[in-house]
Amino acid sequence: LGFRFSGALIDISGGNLLVLLILTAVACFILGMGIGAITIYITLAVLVAPTLIQMGVIPIAAHLFVFWWGLTAYITPPVAINAFVASGISGASPLKTAIQATRLGICTFILPFIFVFNPGLILIGSPMEIFVAVVTTTFSVAALAVSLTGYLLTPIRWQRIPLLLASVCLVVPNLITAISGFCIVALTAFWQIRDWRAARVTKGVP
């Protein structure tokens, strides 16, 4: 079954690693619904991880990718076990809680793709590669979070789109795109600081 499953994923992806990762993520999400974490990993390590390794992904990155994506079903509808438990405690709507959990946890869906293409994020590589990967990913996730929530120091509106673009630029392993992403984040931060100070002056706060 594992051999046939791996072969099928590679055939469908046409040998494209990004397409294979997306298909693998979907497969991991479906297989991870409603079962425990240990069972999820054992199942995915047998069925899915060999496919990524066969395509040249570092083994530890491949196994972490499938395990990570297998656990996303815990906060994502239709199962969303953790979100449903939380809604039972808080008394909120289970479906609304699950949707909000998915929205707040969207960064977790992107990180596995990052450390497959940039192993420095999981501390594989030279000290400089690890440092660059950690810094760029931190800024990328922060930019994505601010873009989705619409707030930094003050509410943001049209800056959401540039920040979303910056988050994408920062995860691409390219110097030019990374610098572009940093510039967008810096300009947005400058704009926010200016608005924050203006709001304090308006309120009479020193």
C-alpha positions, 0 to 999 in steps of 0.5 A: 500500500505504501509503495502504491500510494507513493507512486501514485502521488509522484505520478499525479504531481508530474515530478514537481516538488511543490505540487507533490507537497500540496498533494501530500499536505491534503493526504496528510490532512485527510488521513489525520482526521479523528485519530491520535498523534502517535497513530497519525505519525506511524500511518503517515511515516509509512504511507507518505514520508517515503514519497517526499524522501524519494523526491529529494527532501531531507528525511527529517524535514519529510517526516516533520512535514507529514507529522505537522500536516497530520495534526492540522486536522485538530484545528481545521473543520470538519473534525477540529477536535481541539476547537470543538473541545475549546468551544465546549469549555467556552460555550461558543459555537463549535463551527465558529471556533473551528473557523477562527482557529483555522484563521489564527493558525494559518501560519502553521499551514505555511511553515512546513513548506518553508522548512522543506525548501529552507532546511535552515529553519530546522537547524540544518545547514551552516550557522549563517544559513540557519540565522538567515532562515530563522530571521526571514521566517520570523518576519514573514510569519509576523507580516502574515499575522498582522495582515490577517488580523489587521492590527499592529500598533494601530488598525491597518487597512490597505497595508494588509495587501503589501504585508501579505506580499511581504510574507511571501517574498520573505520565504522565497529563498532569494536575496532580492525578494527577501530584501523587498519583503524587508523593505515592505515590512519596514515601511509598514512599521514606519507608517504604523509608528507615525499613526500611533504617535499621531493618535497619542498626540490627538488624545493628549498622551505624552 
